[in-house]
Amino acid sequence: MAVDTLPGSSLCESYVDGDLQVESYSIDDLQALLIANNDQWNRHWLARLTLAFDTLLSRFSALNFPDRSQRNAAHRYDLKDSLFDTFLDPQRQYSCAYFHSMD
């Protein structure tokens, strides 16, 4: 099937239905096929609804309320002493990470 004659169904549906068989296409052909389907998808009402919902969801998930901010900081900076014991000396000083042995 030529790239420009893909039926109105989606790329995945065409493949599952056996209408699309990838045998000897180049990467350029695949890119053209994906772009052709993307243009068709962007005109669909469900695509607009999905984009609006995704935008709303991403804005909400990016909000950093005080409780969440505190949890984020604690997760990042409240680390156990055993971690620092692996690379700091007994006085908790860092010294360029030179080791006497591989252990």
C-alpha positions, 0 to 999 in steps of 0.5 A: 500500500502506498503511503498516500493511499492509507485508508481513513482508519488509524495506522494501528487499525490498518496494521491489525486489519491487514490493510498495512504491511510494512515490507520494503519502505524507507524511514522517509516513507514511515515518517510521511505515513506518521505525519499523514495520520497525525494531520488526520488525528489533529482534526478529530474532535477526540484529539482536541479533547485529549489535548485539552485534558492533557494540558489541564492535567499537566498544569495541575500536576505541576502545582507545588502546594506547601505540603507537597513541597515539603515532601519533595524537599524531604525526599531529596535532602533527608538522607540516611547517615549510612549513605554518607558513611560510604564516602565521608571520613569519620569527621564527615569531610569529603576528600576527593574520593581517593580509595586505598583499595577497590573495596 
